[in-house]
Amino acid sequence: MSIVKQSETTKQTIAEGRTRYLAHTDQLMMAVIDLNDGPTEAPDPPHSHPHEQITYVAEGEIYFILGEQKHHLKAGDLFTVAGNVPHSVQLLTKKVRLVDTFTPIREEFL
C-alpha cells in the first residue's frame, strides 16, 4: 500500500503548463494530469499505447477525439480507450484536470 498526498508530492512537468503525479501497483496505475494551457485551437497530436485506459474528467471541458469521432466532455464525465487505439484531447477551458487509469502500468511514466 502507498499513500500519495498532492500537497507532499513533486509533480512531473510533462510539457509547458502541464504536470502529472501518480500512484501505482504492480498492474494498475492512476495519473492525475493538470493541463493549464487551454483553451487550445487544435487537438493534441493523436497517440496510442498498448495499455487499456479509463479517464475521469475531474475539472474543465475537453473534446475527446477517438478516430473520426469528437466528443464534448465536462467535469464528471468518463471515457475509455482500448489498447493501441489512437486518441487525443483538445482543451476547451483554461484548466483541465484528467485522472487517467492504466493497465498494465506505463513504465515510461516512472
C-alpha positions, 0 to 999 in steps of 0.5 A, a space after each residue: 500500500 502507498 499513500 500519495 498526498 498532492 500537497 507532499 508530492 513533486 509533480 512531473 512537468 510533462 510539457 509547458 503548463 502541464 504536470 502529472 503525479 501518480 500512484 501505482 501497483 504492480 498492474 494498475 496505475 492512476 495519473 492525475 494530469 493538470 493541463 493549464 494551457 487551454 483553451 487550445 485551437 487544435 487537438 493534441 497530436 493523436 497517440 496510442 499505447 498498448 495499455 487499456 485506459 479509463 479517464 475521469 474528467 475531474 475539472 474543465 471541458 475537453 473534446 475527446 477525439 477517438 478516430 473520426 469521432 469528437 466528443 464534448 466532455 465536462 467535469 464528471 464525465 468518463 471515457 475509455 480507450 482500448 489498447 493501441 487505439 489512437 486518441 487525443 484531447 483538445 482543451 476547451 477551458 483554461 484548466 483541465 484536470 484528467 485522472 487517467 487509469 492504466 493497465 498494465 502500468 506505463 513504465 515510461 511514466 516512472 
